[in-house]
Amino acid sequence: HEALTAPQVAALQAELAAVPGHPAARSPDELVTSPGGIPAAVFLQTFPRPLQELLPGLVVAGQESRRLQTARILVAWCAGLAESLHTLHNARVVHGALSLQHLGVEGDGEGARILITGFGLEPARRIATGGVRPTLRSDLAAVVLILHGLFEQCGVKLSGTALVRWDVLRNCARAGDHVALTRGAALAQALRDLITE
């Protein structure tokens, strides 16, 4: 909520312009400053429904088949998110501030399309504070931690080999190296493998 100077707004606009027209990316079409100097994002397309609105309908009520179905849906969403990030990272665009609050959705269930919002938030913070640029690894680690939060909110618990692989991936996302955290496509495959197992 801090005012940006005109050169800072220009730098931020350049970063937003670098976000490609990816169907999963919802970046502002324009960045303007209010008369009081407060930056505001202008969206010329429909803003997506928050992903959190779908979670109450996915809460597991003790049935094994329901638990697996919910796990499949949540993994499908986050694997798709990782693939979208792969495309954006190839265009040298890093979100940098990804969280559940930045995820919107079009559609329902397993066929829902996850949309990423909030592009420009981290660059704005970095410009205002002189911070370092976030990495693609931080985006991918955020996807893992988002999925962990979704599992917890919906009551999903993995078991067997899937649980072991998930614990390793989740712990590496917090602090450590993992091959799935090097590319979005690798993370998407690692997440889908959890359901296969």
Sequence and secondary structure as in RCSB ss.txt:
>XXXX:A:sequence
HEALTAPQVAALQAELAAVPGHPAARSPDELVTSPGGIPAAVFLQTFPRPLQELLPGLVVAGQESRRLQTARILV
AWCAGLAESLHTLHNARVVHGALSLQHLGVEGDGEGARILITGFGLEPARRIATGGVRPTLRSDLAAVVLILHGL
FEQCGVKLSGTALVRWDVLRNCARAGDHVALTRGAALAQALRDLITE
>XXXX:A:secstr
     HHHHHHHHHHHHTS   TTB   SEEEE TTS EEEE  S   EEGGGGGGGG   S HHHHHHHHHHHH
HHHHHHHHHHHHHHHTT    S  GGGEEEESSGGG EEEE  TTHHHHHHHHHT     HHHHHHHHHHHHHHH
HHHHT    HHHHHHHHHHHHHHHSS  GGGS HHHHHHHHHHHHH 
